[in-house]
Amino acid sequence: MTATPHQGARRSGRWFATSDLNGFIHRVALRAEGHGAAIADGRPVIGVSSAWSELVNCNVHFRAITAAVKRGVAAAGGLALEFPTISLGENLMKPTAMLFRNLMAMDVEETIRANPMDAVVLIGGCDKTVPAQLMGAASVDLPTIVLGGGPAQAAVYNGRRLGSGTDLWEYVAEHRAGRMSDEQWAGLEAAAGPSAGHCTEMGTASTMATLMEALGMALPGSAAVPALDARRIAVAEETGRRAVELAREGLQPSSILTTAAFDNAIATLTAIGGSTNAVIHLLAIAGRVGVDLTLDRFDQVARRVPLLVNVRPAGQHLYEDLFRAGGAPAVMAEILPLLDGEAMTVTGKTVAENLEGTPKPDRQIIAALDDPLGPPGGIAVVRGSLAPDGAVLKRSAASAELLRHRGPAVVFDGIDDLLSRIDDPDLPVTAESVLVLRGAGPIGGPGMPEWGMLPIPSKLLREGVRDMVRVSDARMSGTGFGTVVLHVAPESAAGGPLALVRDGDPVLLDTENGVLDLDVGPSELALRRADLIPTPPPYRRGYGMLFLEHVLQADRGCDFDVLLALPGERAETDPPGLLEGWLAGW
Ligand code: FES
């Protein structure tokens, strides 16, 4: 087989359309997989990045989805080449999947860049897999389309449909308070995981899937289709088809992931009552495409968008109910006056064009913009002497009476200290206390684990206390709730003032005015700082050391400094010296 002239115009043609020994070897490599005819007619090559793994229960159904994507690619005249990368599961991966988000992003990025692809389909599901894939692909900037895995079948326990985490946290509190027996607890365990698919409420996975549509990177209506619903297979096929068209059209992420797209994503995040983790992931994705997104922009946009979506933890229903109510398009159509309708999307049409003709939704699930479920500002940014670079609070999942609160700190140094003392009957804590956890940020965690929803001390639980102000440099599961201030930056391990707080110090949270203050004088804080004893780094080699050396703080998305887009430069789509040299002498 020799090179095909028409193939040369495509990126993959640089591998397959040359008449030299390089081209010969590349074509033979695909012939060995049985793709001779596909290479001969020069069809677009579509990389299919699958986050399938038996270590990730949320993604374990991806085989069928990937097969459907490949069918769609073939039907549209492309050649699909599936490739694995590492995958990240929230439940099994320790110390936290977030530690490895950037590693997966690097894996995806370099696999795309190093191989003959003209466009990419990203298939992710569990929390970190979706942002990791898009971060990597955006850095290469080949035409890209995202496909989520869909929410799992809802668990039912004692006749109640459960959110994967939201309801679990309630049962955890009941069990700790002695109001749920061990036998009942075992019954819950047996019922809690009925199928593959991601968490069933508006946790991080549902949030990120929805935001992929809001950013314009996924087909409208694709995010919320349940994992086991046949329509997920159909939308997978459609995604494969569209990927081939994208390869032909050359529509790149850099034309979609604009400032307007991120504003649209923040507005949608607020309307759906989405996860605080999305703040970090959107900051990181923006950093890959050179969009100057700041924490304050979240506050600015969120303040004009009310809560519309009645899905747990901010509401009552589940993500599959949002699917039946019209999914992300129905939400976006409702807030279209607050969106930039001219933003481009992977359909090749604008947001407004995609939303034309969207029917009115079920108002039980999606409230009207003029009759919302909750006030604007669901995601709030606070900053002050305790968080000079900012912190985040999910106001839509907090207690209204605690949004302005001043109370004495009860401080925990890391998770072990927290777990060993939180239920101590002698812990000097009242409902007015502010629980403070440090040593849980990107460096201190390490990896910024989801420890931010500190448990309510048992003795207060028994008194009926259900919420307290909690402050940490950790993250919180998207399924979590409560008056929980997260992502304090700089974190304590990076020298932030969080490291200086002592028991009894007054802490002031004023959400409306965006304030988080430690009411201790500067001279006292200087004395405390002089007394700080540095903790040894948890890693001295390997990826862990790379992470500690390069991770940015939460207000910048926790990406690695060396992975940010270079100012004023477009992405490096191809490796330097591609295809040149290694067999030049033949
Ligand atoms: Fe995977 Fe929640 S554990 S999405």
Boltz pocket constraint, residues with backbone or C-beta under 6 A from the ligand:
constraints:
  - pocket:
      binder: B
      contacts: [[A, 58], [A, 89], [A, 90], [A, 91], [A, 125], [A, 126], [A, 127], [A, 164], [A, 197], [A, 198], [A, 199], [A, 203], [A, 205]]
      max_distance: 6.0
